[in-house]
Amino acid sequence: DIVMTQSPDSLAVSLGERATINCKSSQSLLYSSNNKDHLAWYQQKPGHPPKLLIDWASTRESGVPDRFSGSGSGTDFTLTISSLQAEDVAVYYCQQYYSTPYTFGQGTKLEIK
Amino acid sequence: QVQLQQSGPGLVKPSQTLSLTCVIYGDSVSSKSVAWNWIRQSPSRGLEWLGRTYYRSWWSNDYAESVKSRIIINADPSKNQFSLQLNSVTPEDTAVYYCARVSPAFDYWGQGTLVTVSS
């Protein structure tokens, strides 16, 4: 199984400041047939299912604010929120869809400082 | 707009079978470009993918090794839904269970069902 490890486990950032969450996979998520990284980022708020923010490591879903961006390739990935808003308080997960079993990171809890 | 509506009991006794259903609106369970999944979430195990069903030229299933001996995921095209059966449950199976579409990431989710395993 591919192990996904996120850092940090929790993060406190001031409003308007940048938040950065890292995700590392135990093997490369770059698929040679399409030259794409099979990595997604989700946001989860209490009482709700996870919401897909980014897939293919850097492609924002429709309706996701452009302050959210994804980067990285291979085994190392980053989710960046360029200017933290109050509504961004949530737990963030990375997930690989390179192969089954699909696996998630343990989550990063983002709070306001 | 795709919507997934889950239903099923919130309390199951140990050793019995957990059964949940996910009705699909706005897409087809027989779509050849997506797969239909069950995922659970608990404080101890985090987000755990349990398995999927999908149709290409025939129906196929994939299951997580951790539950492979106890799980069945079925699709019912006549009702445009899919279901989860998890047999011989223990308190460790207590979790919020979600159905979700994968295309290729999990882009649509059900509302979640808290299932508690307790006598």
Interface residues (C-beta under 8 A of the other chain):
Chain A: H38 A40 Y42 H48 P49 P50 K51 L52 D55 E61 Y93 Q95 Y97 T100 P101 Y102 T103 F104 Q106 G107
Chain B: N37 G46 L47 E48 W49 R52 D62 A64 E65 Y98 A100 V102 P104 A105 F106 D107 W109 G110 Q111 G112
